[in-house]
Amino acid sequence: MSYYVTTPIYYVNAEPHLGHAYSTIAADILARHMRQRGEDVFFLTGTDEHGEPVAEAAQKLGIEPRELVDRNAPKFKDLMPKINASNDFFIRTTDPEHEAKVQEIVQTVYDNGYVYEGMYEGWYCPRCADFKTELEIGPGHTCLIHNIPLEREREENWFFRLSAFQEPLERLYAERQDFVQPQARYNEALSFIRGGLEDVSLSRPKLAWGVRLPWDPEQVVYVWFDALLNYVTALTYAREGEDLTERYWPAFHIIGKDILKFHAVYWPAFLMAAGYEVPKRMFIHGYLLMEGQKMSKSLGNVLDPFEVIERFGADTLRYYCFREVSFGQDGSVSPAGFEARYDSELANEYGNLASRTLAMIDRYCDGRVPEAEPDPELVGGADGLAGLEAKVCGLLDRAELTQALEEIWKRVRRLNRYVEETRPWDLAKDDAQSKRLDQVLYNLAEGLRVTTLLLLAYMPETGDRMLAALGVEARDIEPFGSHGGGQIAERLPPLFPKIETAAA
């Protein structure tokens, strides 16, 4: 099976920040997890480099747009290895291959009768690069997203017949209840559609920075259509001499809630107009908020992703983002929250479990994981290890990243309780308990193997270190009890050293 996952492509009018990292890590977790399951995965990210926001930012700096995008795009590309993103391709919408394919697809939509020339008059947000409907206009004609005054625009341009897709889109939403997730975002998109679709601008006549319309080179393609098409165009040139469209399309999109309308309404309609299959699904996430948060002892009061990575590694940021805020919702993140999760969960729960288990195998079993059977105490119950992999796979099929992580963490906590319940250090004092000691240590090693394999998508560096220490070579997801003992295990230095609690 093929699995194609995308992030939104990021505007290069400013520096990368936590929001960019968040969307990318989410898509990366899904890509890594699906590869573990043996899927044929393609993971795309990149930069959106045309349109008014970029042109305006360049103008303020007194430089040409091309200079600005060539300066900023590498910063986004450099972000990928820093956060351990395993993307297969990084697209730039200034790539000549992308521009040529955009012209080809836009021409197809024109040839299919879904484009006409007309006069547009309405309210426009230069930051969103979006013409607003009456429902999207705030008090005093302001943008509800950016809270800035909207501009009254009147221009002759080319229109896309979005209204022609009123019924097809309503039918799509009726037939595919999971087309947009979570449910609240599905309802929001459907409400927008049922409110009545109006035709939208396909071009901008006053802007020079963009992809030229093939039938009217005086105008450029409206940046949103140019940008959305990246998901299709990338597949045509990501691998030299090969078109991957048939192999991977349709895509599963991870996007933020501020660009819901474009992805959930405009995009499927435009694909229908061009003769393409609509996306497989899309998951809309919320915002990470950092207002009025308490300071931490080590990080001060700003959660800078690059500082976190430099001091604690990318895995800690990846874990925290999806542990602290339920994926799909808005939620607060803070330096103090990061520090608390790091110490209580990563260091005390997972890190301590790993250290104790490996140390006891070294001390009591000469460093070799014993051969034994799964302990019924760990198999059943609400937090038992039986069926954990199926439960996590089911949740990640629906992109429920936080819920899947919670299921894994319940088992990490269960394994810690198992240590306290069985007290291997006491069993080791009694030769008559040697078989029970072997069983306990086997179950701890096997429990760590299963939980670590499921955590590997979230924390790839930590997971690789832990599995290597356990002597586990395979990275595919197998159930609890399916892996025998006998392999050499090695002690590890602390996976997550405690944060120094110096005074703030």
Secondary structure, DSSP 4 states (H G I P E B T S, - for coil): -EEEEEPPPEESSS---HHHHHHHHHHHHHHHHHHHTT-EEEEEEEEE--SHHHHHHHHHHTS-HHHHHHHHHHHHHHHHHHTT---SEEEETT-HHHHHHHHHHHHHHHHTT-EEEEEEEEEEETTTTEEEPGGGEETTTEETTT--B-EEEEEEEEEE-GGGGHHHHHHHHHH-TTSEESHHHHHHHHHHHHT----EE-EESS--SSPEETTEEEEEE-HHHHHHTHHHHHHHHSBTTB--HHHHPSPEEEEEGGGHHIIIIIHHHHHHHHTPPPPSEEEEE-PEE-SSPPPBTTTBT---HHHHHHHH-HHHHHHHHHHHS-TTS-EE--HHHHHHHIIIIIIIIIIHHHHHHHHHHHHHHTTBPPP----HHHHSSTT-STTHHHHHHHHHHTT-HHHHHHHHHHHHHHHHHHHHHH-HHHHTT-GGGHHHHHHHHHHHHHHHHHHHHHHTTT-HHHHHHHHHHTT----S---TT-S-S--B------SSPPPP----
